[in-house]
Amino acid sequence: MIKTVAIQGVKGSFHHIVTQQFFENAVDSIECLTFDRVVDALITKECDAAIMALENSIAGSIIPNYALIDKFGLHIVGEHYLDIQHNLMALPNQRIEDIEEVYSHPMALLQCKEFFKIHPHIKLVEDKDTAEVAQRIQEQQLKGIGAIASVTAAEIFNLNILAHGIQTIKHNETRFVIIKRTNSEVNQSDINKASIKFEANHKRGSLAAILNVMSDCKLNLTKIQSLPIIETPWKYAFFVDVTFENYKDFQKAKSLIDIMGDGFKVLGEYKNAKL
């Protein structure tokens, strides 16, 4: 049973909210301000599992996190989609006109940039975490400073929400994955999604041939992300998510891609959360 989970951020962060929604039993959170620290907590066995954001419906992929999972041989054992609602908050008894600076995670600032165009007097400053800024404002009683964070963060740190749902696109989802040191205990009958990695060689049509194998094996490609291989200039690794109805179809595809592509690796086999 999972008892401790490493998260990026503090209580009230979106990663913390995922731990509350994904796990059936209550878990303790190890708060980390960087994803590198999240991975370190996992591989040094400070925690049983970790939560890691991989992509956002507005801002796209968080590419360094793919590399972290691959580099340390970690395994994706589940996924969770969270509706991300960004809110502007500050200490009580202030108006938006009183706010001079807003600190938040770069991804949150990117998702809310249109809102701040109509408030040009506010300076935007990148920070490590959404909820951690909210915590800092309360602890240091910082007036004239705002945070972009969840309603949960506002409740925990007793801040006043000045504007709700300030993200540019109102339907804003982030996909989080649950990662562990070892492969999943998910029953094979429940597995209908997988994350894999491979390198296509320089032969013409090599990537297309692998994609054709996926199609022939009845796999639905839901995500493909390329990442440069630092040691080999102009060669790329591909991180791919596929869904399927029959696990045997995926098994067949694995055996073929292992032959056709270099550096083939299964990063995780789990249950599709987007049905």
CORNORWO-V93790 format. One record per residue. N is the residue number from 1. RES is the residue in three letters. PHI is phi as a letter, one per 40 degrees, with the letter a starting at -180 (* if undefined). PSI is psi in degrees with one decimal (999 if undefined). D_CENTER is the distance of its C-alpha to the mean C-alpha in whole Angstrom. Layout:
N/RES/PHI/PSI/D_CENTER, N/RES/PHI/PSI/D_CENTER
This chain:
1/MET/*/136.7/23, 2/ILE/c/123.8/19, 3/LYS/b/-32.4/21, 4/THR/b/139.6/18, 5/VAL/b/131.8/15, 6/ALA/c/134.4/13, 7/ILE/b/153.0/11, 8/GLN/c/114.7/10, 9/GLY/h/-174.4/12, 10/VAL/b/-179.3/15, 11/LYS/d/136.0/16, 12/GLY/g/-13.9/16, 13/SER/c/164.3/12, 14/PHE/c/-33.5/10, 15/HIS/c/-38.1/8, 16/HIS/c/-39.9/12, 17/ILE/c/-37.3/13, 18/VAL/c/-40.4/10, 19/THR/c/-33.2/13, 20/GLN/c/-31.7/16, 21/GLN/c/-31.3/15, 22/PHE/c/-43.8/14, 23/PHE/c/136.9/17, 24/GLU/c/-38.1/20, 25/ASN/b/153.0/22, 26/ALA/c/139.8/21, 27/VAL/b/154.6/19, 28/ASP/c/140.6/19, 29/SER/b/134.7/16, 30/ILE/c/114.0/17, 31/GLU/c/126.1/16, 32/CYS/b/138.0/14, 33/LEU/c/-9.3/14, 34/THR/b/158.3/12, 35/PHE/c/-28.9/10, 36/ASP/c/-40.7/13, 37/ARG/c/-35.5/15, 38/VAL/d/-48.5/12, 39/VAL/c/-40.9/13, 40/ASP/c/-41.0/17, 41/ALA/c/-34.0/17, 42/LEU/c/-47.5/16, 43/ILE/c/-20.9/18, 44/THR/c/6.5/21, 45/LYS/g/28.6/21, 46/GLU/c/-21.8/20, 47/CYS/b/166.9/18, 48/ASP/c/-27.8/18, 49/ALA/a/173.5/14, 50/ALA/a/155.2/11, 51/ILE/b/135.5/8, 52/MET/a/125.3/5, 53/ALA/c/137.0/1, 54/LEU/b/-32.3/3, 55/GLU/a/154.4/5, 56/ASN/b/144.2/7, 57/SER/c/-17.5/11, 58/ILE/b/-50.3/13, 59/ALA/c/-10.8/11, 60/GLY/g/-157.9/10, 61/SER/c/147.7/8, 62/ILE/c/84.6/7, 63/ILE/d/-41.7/10, 64/PRO/d/-26.9/10, 65/ASN/c/-31.1/8, 66/TYR/c/-44.3/9, 67/ALA/c/-37.3/13, 68/LEU/c/-44.5/12, 69/ILE/c/-42.6/12, 70/ASP/c/-47.0/15, 71/LYS/d/-40.2/17, 72/PHE/c/11.3/17, 73/GLY/g/37.6/17, 74/LEU/c/165.6/15, 75/HIS/b/129.7/14, 76/ILE/c/123.7/12, 77/VAL/b/-2.4/14, 78/GLY/a/169.0/12, 79/GLU/a/160.1/9, 80/HIS/a/131.6/9, 81/TYR/b/130.3/9, 82/LEU/b/130.2/10, 83/ASP/c/118.0/12, 84/ILE/c/112.2/12, 85/GLN/b/114.5/15, 86/HIS/c/136.8/16, 87/ASN/b/139.4/19, 88/LEU/c/125.7/22, 89/MET/b/157.6/23, 90/ALA/a/178.2/26, 91/LEU/c/151.8/29, 92/PRO/d/160.5/31, 93/ASN/g/33.9/34, 94/GLN/b/152.7/33, 95/ARG/b/168.2/32, 96/ILE/d/-35.7/30, 97/GLU/c/-22.4/33, 98/ASP/c/-13.9/33, 99/ILE/c/124.8/29, 100/GLU/b/-35.2/30, 101/GLU/b/145.0/26, 102/VAL/b/125.3/23, 103/TYR/b/139.0/20, 104/SER/a/174.5/16, 105/HIS/c/142.9/13, 106/PRO/d/-37.1/14, 107/MET/c/-40.5/11, 108/ALA/c/-42.1/13, 109/LEU/c/-40.6/16, 110/LEU/c/-39.3/15, 111/GLN/c/-13.4/15, 112/CYS/b/14.8/18, 113/LYS/c/-31.3/20, 114/GLU/c/-35.8/23, 115/PHE/c/-41.0/23, 116/PHE/c/-9.8/24, 117/LYS/c/-26.7/27, 118/ILE/c/2.3/29, 119/HIS/b/63.8/29, 120/PRO/c/-13.3/30, 121/HIS/c/-12.3/31, 122/ILE/c/127.4/28, 123/LYS/c/130.9/26, 124/LEU/c/130.5/23, 125/VAL/b/126.8/21, 126/GLU/c/139.4/18, 127/ASP/b/179.0/17, 128/LYS/c/-28.7/15, 129/ASP/a/148.4/13, 130/THR/c/-57.4/14, 131/ALA/c/-29.5/16, 132/GLU/c/-33.2/17, 133/VAL/c/-43.1/19, 134/ALA/d/-42.1/21, 135/GLN/c/-43.5/22, 136/ARG/c/-40.7/23, 137/ILE/d/-41.9/25, 138/GLN/c/-46.3/27, 139/GLU/c/-37.3/28, 140/GLN/b/1.2/29, 141/GLN/f/55.3/31, 142/LEU/c/106.3/29, 143/LYS/c/148.7/31, 144/GLY/g/3.8/30, 145/ILE/b/133.8/27, 146/GLY/b/161.3/24, 147/ALA/b/153.4/20, 148/ILE/b/115.4/18, 149/ALA/a/-174.7/16, 150/SER/c/163.0/16, 151/VAL/c/-37.3/19, 152/THR/d/-42.7/19, 153/ALA/c/-40.5/19, 154/ALA/c/-39.1/22, 155/GLU/c/-44.3/23, 156/ILE/c/-41.8/23, 157/PHE/b/12.7/24, 158/ASN/f/51.3/27, 159/LEU/b/157.4/26, 160/ASN/c/129.6/27, 161/ILE/c/119.2/25, 162/LEU/c/-27.8/27, 163/ALA/a/129.7/25, 164/HIS/c/148.4/22, 165/GLY/f/56.2/20, 166/ILE/c/1.6/20, 167/GLN/c/148.4/17, 168/THR/d/-47.4/19, 169/ILE/b/121.6/18, 170/LYS/c/-35.3/19, 171/HIS/c/99.8/17, 172/ASN/b/108.1/13, 173/GLU/b/146.1/10, 174/THR/b/137.8/6, 175/ARG/c/122.5/5, 176/PHE/b/148.6/4, 177/VAL/b/149.9/6, 178/ILE/b/125.1/9, 179/ILE/b/148.6/11, 180/LYS/b/171.9/15, 181/ARG/c/-29.2/17, 182/THR/b/170.3/19, 183/ASN/c/163.6/19, 184/SER/c/156.0/19, 185/GLU/c/13.7/21, 186/VAL/c/132.9/21, 187/ASN/c/139.4/24, 188/GLN/d/-34.1/25, 189/SER/c/-19.8/26, 190/ASP/c/-11.5/22, 191/ILE/c/119.4/20, 192/ASN/b/16.1/20, 193/LYS/a/148.9/17, 194/ALA/a/152.2/16, 195/SER/b/127.1/14, 196/ILE/b/164.8/17, 197/LYS/b/140.6/17, 198/PHE/a/164.8/21, 199/GLU/b/129.8/23, 200/ALA/c/135.8/25, 201/ASN/c/179.3/29, 202/HIS/c/4.1/31, 203/LYS/c/143.0/33, 204/ARG/c/130.2/33, 205/GLY/g/8.4/31, 206/SER/c/-41.8/29, 207/LEU/c/-42.4/26, 208/ALA/c/-36.7/28, 209/ALA/c/-40.3/29, 210/ILE/c/-40.4/26, 211/LEU/c/-35.1/25, 212/ASN/c/-36.2/28, 213/VAL/c/-43.2/28, 214/MET/d/-43.7/25, 215/SER/c/-44.3/27, 216/ASP/c/-29.6/30, 217/CYS/c/12.8/28, 218/LYS/g/32.5/27, 219/LEU/c/140.9/23, 220/ASN/b/115.4/21, 221/LEU/c/116.0/19, 222/THR/b/-14.2/16, 223/LYS/a/134.6/14, 224/ILE/b/129.7/15, 225/GLN/b/124.5/14, 226/SER/c/149.9/17, 227/LEU/a/127.8/17, 228/PRO/c/143.0/20, 229/ILE/c/108.9/22, 230/ILE/d/-38.7/23, 231/GLU/c/-19.1/26, 232/THR/b/93.5/27, 233/PRO/d/137.7/27, 234/TRP/g/19.2/27, 235/LYS/b/143.2/25, 236/TYR/b/146.3/22, 237/ALA/c/147.5/19, 238/PHE/b/127.1/18, 239/PHE/b/122.6/14, 240/VAL/b/136.6/15, 241/ASP/b/135.3/14, 242/VAL/b/149.5/17, 243/THR/b/158.5/19, 244/PHE/a/159.3/22, 245/GLU/c/-32.2/25, 246/ASN/b/122.6/27, 247/TYR/c/-28.9/25, 248/LYS/c/-31.4/28, 249/ASP/c/-40.3/27, 250/PHE/c/-39.1/24, 251/GLN/d/-42.4/27, 252/LYS/c/-43.4/29, 253/ALA/c/-40.8/26, 254/LYS/d/-46.4/25, 255/SER/c/-35.1/29, 256/LEU/c/-44.1/29, 257/ILE/c/-32.8/26, 258/ASP/c/-33.5/27, 259/ILE/c/-40.8/30, 260/MET/c/-32.7/29, 261/GLY/b/152.5/26, 262/ASP/c/152.1/26, 263/GLY/f/34.4/24, 264/PHE/c/135.3/23, 265/LYS/a/138.7/20, 266/VAL/c/117.3/18, 267/LEU/c/-18.7/15, 268/GLY/i/146.0/15, 269/GLU/b/123.8/17, 270/TYR/a/-175.0/16, 271/LYS/c/130.6/17, 272/ASN/c/123.0/15, 273/ALA/c/-5.4/14, 274/LYS/b/70.9/15, 275/LEU/b/999/19
